[in-house]
Amino acid sequence: MKGEIVIPLIYDDISSFSEGLAAVGIKDDYGRTKYGFINGRGTLVVKPEYTSVGNFSEGFASVSDSTYGDEQSGFINKKGVKIIPFSYKAVGDFKGGNAPITKLEYEGPIGYDRLGKIDRTGKEIIPTILDQIIEEFDDGEIFIGVERNNTYFKIYGLYDKFGKKLTSNYYSDISSFVEGFAMVRSHTDFRYTDKSLYGFINKKGVEIVACKYEDITHFRNGICAVFLNGKWGLLNQLGENITPIKYDEINLVNDEGHVFSIINYRNEIKLSPFFSLNKFLFYINGYCIVCSEKKFGVVDNQGHEVVPCKYDLLTLIDSKNKLFSFKKNNKFGVISIGKGEIVSPIFNEIRPFSDGLAACKDGSGNSWSSWGFITTSGSVIIPYKYFEVGDFHHGLAAFKKDGLWGYINKFDEVVIKPMFSVAGDFKEGAEHGCIALVHKWDGKSPEHDRFLINGKGKRLGITVI
């Protein structure tokens, strides 16, 4: 019957169900909550006698008891039988037939938490020698563990699920696996030096790239960048050089096409490569921006310089069509991979392509009305006659005239006449089609009126505060 109470309202605490059982808590006469388990019918199957419990996982639940002193933890089965003795400071859930455990072990008067793993029989398959279990991979088949080889140092290693250490070298850091490889940092005595060297291991713990580089980045599309003796180069997943280590700068490109410099020509690190580049890619359609002797070029994933390092600046402006803006003699043009320079360096500024068009600022200096648009082939489709423009989105771009903003289409037709003090880009607006945020000021009120419009300039019944 709907609304029928199936579990009586007698508990002070209750958890969600896991493997058919839910933890419940009842306070005793001293105000202490004791936990047990009920089944789906509300029947108490494990009486409340534990100070804390976990959820059931693979037929076992972690439970703790501190009734007679320091809290000790172990495991029970679904009948409440103590399967694994209460001899641990803490335990975790079973996963893949094993569970993490923590013991308090003393070195003289100082106690340290030591981590290991047990199997379903309670046998320690990984002795309690680890300081930390950092991260598991491949459903627990391998994991990164940390042990302390003396009071000062932590040693990172790769282990299999049976506790066998797969790495033979000492590392002071191991990253997550990306494309099947983990970045490693050589073990360093930081009391004497702060210099670390980097390399890579595979999932078998084999060092496929030796720890000899001063900086390194994660593999992306089978390529990584390495830094040595003040220069950058590219390696493949065999540890082979794709390019010589000769570049002053290599640019990373993220999923949105934005370019981030790793290092500039003065060898000033702009972005720390270690542990921070999971979201970055080296290549857009197989190409990468490099810099040598303060000049920029492009290499492909075979290490060939498809654009020689002769430009003052290169910026990706269209990933699909492999277009870059380049700077030469303080002016900007457009270069295409395979086609060369398709737009001569005549502009003061070129913005990235959006909706197939790029805003360009005329470099002739003949007029304040200097903004227009070009196509991906380099043709001028909208003349340089606007004081200021936005980028095209949903077929419309903002333009500024006489201090006010309006919108034009790709045929250079005014769709929404200038009337706004601020005009944002159009975005998807569900039932409204495309929408844009605009500001309008009457010249008197202390605040601008902020509201949304649709692609025809109609004000929507939504006021933005």
Number of C-alpha atoms within 10 A of each C-alpha: 5 4 5 6 9 11 14 8 7 9 13 12 13 15 13 10 15 15 13 13 23 21 24 23 24 19 14 11 7 6 8 11 19 20 26 23 27 21 18 12 10 14 13 17 15 21 16 20 18 19 19 19 23 19 21 23 18 15 15 24 25 23 24 24 19 12 11 7 7 10 17 20 26 24 26 20 17 18 12 15 11 15 15 20 12 19 15 17 19 20 26 20 19 21 13 14 14 23 20 19 24 23 20 14 14 11 8 6 5 8 11 12 17 21 25 22 24 22 18 17 10 15 12 18 16 22 14 20 18 22 19 18 18 14 15 17 13 8 10 15 13 22 22 20 24 23 18 15 11 8 7 9 15 20 21 28 25 26 23 19 18 15 18 12 18 16 18 11 13 15 21 17 20 26 21 19 18 14 13 14 23 22 24 27 24 22 20 17 13 11 7 7 8 8 11 17 19 24 25 26 22 19 20 15 20 16 20 15 21 15 21 16 19 18 20 28 26 30 25 19 15 15 22 20 26 23 25 15 9 16 20 27 22 27 23 19 19 10 16 11 18 19 20 12 18 18 24 23 28 29 23 22 22 17 11 8 18 14 20 14 15 20 23 17 16 10 13 11 14 11 12 13 18 18 16 12 16 17 10 20 21 26 22 20 12 12 22 23 27 26 27 20 12 17 18 24 21 21 22 19 20 15 17 13 17 15 20 15 21 17 18 17 19 27 21 22 24 21 17 8 14 17 25 23 23 26 24 15 9 14 17 25 22 25 24 19 16 10 8 12 17 16 20 15 20 20 21 18 18 26 18 20 21 17 14 17 26 23 24 25 25 24 18 10 11 8 13 13 17 21 25 24 27 20 16 19 14 18 12 16 15 20 15 21 15 17 17 19 23 19 21 23 19 16 18 25 25 25 24 22 15 8 13 15 24 23 28 19 17 16 10 15 12 16 16 19 17 19 19 21 18 18 25 18 18 24 15 13 14 8 7 11 12 19 24 19 17 22 18 17 15 11 8 7 8 8 11 17 16 17 17 21 20 18 20 11 15 11 15 12 9 10 11 11 7
